Amino acid sequence: AILSPLTPREMEILNYMAQGALNKQIAMKLGISEQTIKNHVTSILRKLNANARTEAVVVAIRQGLISIS
C-alpha cells in the first residue's frame, strides 16, 4: 500500500528510475544535484514501502502510477 502520494518531482524521478537511469544521469537531466536525487529516491522508497529501486518500480507499476512502454 502507498503510504502517501508522490510529488510531481518524485513521479518524474520514478519514471527515470523505471527507464534504468542512474542517480547521476537523472541529476544531469533535471539540472539538480545527485544528493537531491538520492533524497527523492529515499522518499519514493519510503512512500511506496519498498526496499530497493527495482521494488519501487514494480510497486508503482502494480499500483498504476507508471507504465513501461
Backbone bond lengths (Angstrom), bond angles and torsions (degrees), N, CA, C in turn:
res aa  C-N    CA-C-N  psi(-1)  N-CA   C-N-CA  omega(-1)  CA-C   N-CA-C  phi
1 A - - - 1.456 - - 1.526 109.51 -
2 I 1.311 115.55 142.63 1.463 121.06 178.97 1.519 108.59 -79.10
3 L 1.325 116.13 127.95 1.457 121.11 -175.55 1.520 112.73 -77.12
4 S 1.334 117.33 -37.76 1.461 121.20 174.94 1.521 108.35 -157.02
5 P 1.326 117.07 157.32 1.469 119.83 -176.31 1.530 112.30 -63.75
6 L 1.309 115.61 147.78 1.453 121.10 175.63 1.523 109.28 -82.87
7 T 1.327 115.44 144.42 1.461 120.64 177.15 1.533 108.64 -73.49
8 P 1.320 117.35 162.89 1.476 119.15 175.95 1.534 112.46 -55.53
9 R 1.319 118.04 -38.89 1.469 121.06 179.21 1.528 110.47 -66.85
10 E 1.329 117.26 -40.90 1.468 120.38 177.33 1.526 110.88 -63.63
11 M 1.322 116.50 -38.41 1.468 119.99 177.14 1.529 110.39 -63.35
12 E 1.327 116.19 -40.93 1.461 121.22 179.02 1.533 110.03 -61.57
13 I 1.324 116.16 -45.70 1.460 121.19 180.00 1.526 110.73 -66.99
14 L 1.317 116.86 -39.64 1.467 121.27 177.48 1.526 110.92 -59.86
15 N 1.315 117.51 -40.59 1.461 120.69 177.25 1.529 111.26 -63.75
16 Y 1.326 117.31 -40.47 1.468 119.99 175.38 1.531 110.30 -64.03
17 M 1.326 117.03 -40.77 1.464 120.80 177.66 1.527 110.17 -59.36
18 A 1.330 116.68 -41.48 1.463 121.67 -179.15 1.530 110.99 -64.27
19 Q 1.333 115.96 -26.88 1.466 120.73 178.00 1.533 111.61 -83.95
20 G 1.326 116.15 -2.80 1.462 120.58 177.99 1.515 114.88 88.65
21 A 1.331 116.91 12.03 1.467 120.23 -179.19 1.527 110.78 -71.24
22 L 1.317 115.54 142.98 1.456 121.80 176.51 1.534 109.56 -84.37
23 N 1.329 116.05 161.33 1.468 120.62 179.94 1.520 111.67 -52.35
24 K 1.335 116.37 -44.38 1.464 121.01 -178.17 1.530 110.73 -62.34
25 Q 1.335 116.57 -40.80 1.471 120.66 179.99 1.532 110.44 -66.97
26 I 1.326 116.33 -42.41 1.473 120.66 179.53 1.531 109.35 -63.10
27 A 1.321 116.05 -44.34 1.467 120.88 -179.66 1.531 110.74 -58.84
28 M 1.336 116.80 -43.21 1.461 120.41 179.44 1.530 110.97 -65.29
29 K 1.321 117.45 -41.90 1.468 120.85 -179.24 1.527 111.51 -64.80
30 L 1.326 116.71 -37.56 1.466 120.62 -175.90 1.528 112.93 -93.43
31 G 1.321 116.78 -8.83 1.455 120.16 178.82 1.518 113.88 69.94
32 I 1.332 115.94 33.16 1.461 120.85 177.00 1.525 108.77 -128.86
33 S 1.324 117.32 170.04 1.463 120.10 -174.26 1.524 111.37 -74.29
34 E 1.333 113.92 155.50 1.467 120.02 177.37 1.528 110.54 -62.90
35 Q 1.330 117.11 -34.09 1.467 120.35 178.28 1.529 110.73 -64.07
36 T 1.317 117.17 -37.88 1.470 120.43 177.58 1.526 109.86 -63.60
37 I 1.332 116.65 -40.00 1.463 120.15 177.07 1.524 109.74 -62.46
38 K 1.328 117.08 -44.35 1.469 121.23 178.87 1.524 110.52 -58.30
39 N 1.339 116.23 -41.45 1.467 120.30 178.71 1.524 110.53 -62.94
40 H 1.329 117.00 -43.57 1.463 120.94 178.38 1.527 111.24 -63.85
41 V 1.338 116.77 -42.61 1.466 120.50 179.63 1.525 110.08 -61.40
42 T 1.323 117.01 -43.35 1.469 121.11 177.70 1.526 110.23 -58.60
43 S 1.318 116.90 -43.30 1.456 121.75 179.12 1.530 111.28 -64.97
44 I 1.331 116.20 -41.49 1.468 121.25 178.37 1.524 110.08 -61.54
45 L 1.325 116.74 -46.42 1.470 120.77 179.64 1.524 110.76 -60.06
46 R 1.324 116.06 -43.42 1.460 120.37 -179.57 1.532 110.80 -63.91
47 K 1.321 116.09 -47.49 1.464 120.29 -177.26 1.521 112.83 -66.02
48 L 1.336 117.15 -32.56 1.466 120.52 -179.90 1.528 111.63 -92.92
49 N 1.336 115.66 2.32 1.465 121.44 179.70 1.527 110.53 55.77
50 A 1.325 115.59 46.10 1.464 122.23 -178.13 1.523 109.85 -116.38
51 N 1.326 115.39 153.12 1.462 120.68 -179.55 1.521 113.34 -99.49
52 A 1.322 117.02 -13.44 1.459 120.62 -177.85 1.524 109.72 -149.10
53 R 1.323 115.31 162.97 1.468 121.18 -179.12 1.529 111.67 -56.92
54 T 1.331 115.76 -46.39 1.470 119.98 -178.31 1.520 110.89 -60.89
55 E 1.312 116.20 -42.98 1.459 120.40 178.43 1.531 110.66 -62.65
56 A 1.318 117.05 -39.91 1.464 121.10 178.52 1.518 110.82 -61.09
57 V 1.331 116.59 -42.47 1.464 120.74 179.25 1.524 110.45 -64.60
58 V 1.331 116.93 -43.63 1.472 120.96 179.12 1.526 110.58 -61.85
59 V 1.319 116.79 -45.06 1.471 120.92 178.59 1.532 109.80 -60.83
60 A 1.314 116.67 -44.46 1.470 120.95 -178.82 1.526 111.33 -62.44
61 I 1.323 116.76 -39.91 1.464 120.29 177.89 1.528 110.04 -65.71
62 R 1.319 116.18 -46.68 1.481 120.29 -179.23 1.528 111.62 -62.38
63 Q 1.334 116.81 -33.15 1.469 121.61 -179.70 1.532 111.87 -83.03
64 G 1.331 116.19 -5.13 1.458 119.89 -179.79 1.518 114.59 78.17
65 L 1.324 116.75 16.63 1.467 120.22 179.90 1.518 111.62 -75.64
66 I 1.334 115.67 -36.19 1.464 120.92 -179.65 1.517 108.88 -137.26
67 S 1.317 115.46 164.22 1.461 120.43 173.04 1.514 107.66 -136.98
68 I 1.311 115.21 151.66 1.456 120.55 178.33 1.513 108.04 -106.45
69 S 1.341 115.38 126.69 1.463 118.16 -178.91 1.519 110.26 -109.80
